[in-house]
């Protein structure tokens, strides 16, 4: 394996996650992917918190995607 910072060969990172040459901490691909998935879940949970669907539509707080906008409208009109 190579260091992500200095690009020198450092071997396997299962024993030591710190590069012996530059001191940069190394991460496994699985750790990075798990962190990305966690961040996506948290951002979806926190997105538009406190606003109703009507307020989201009226204020334009939705992603600039026509399909999402139309699904939001249909959910609002479908409520009784």
Helices and strands as residue ranges (DSSP letters): H 29-46, H 53-59, H 66-78
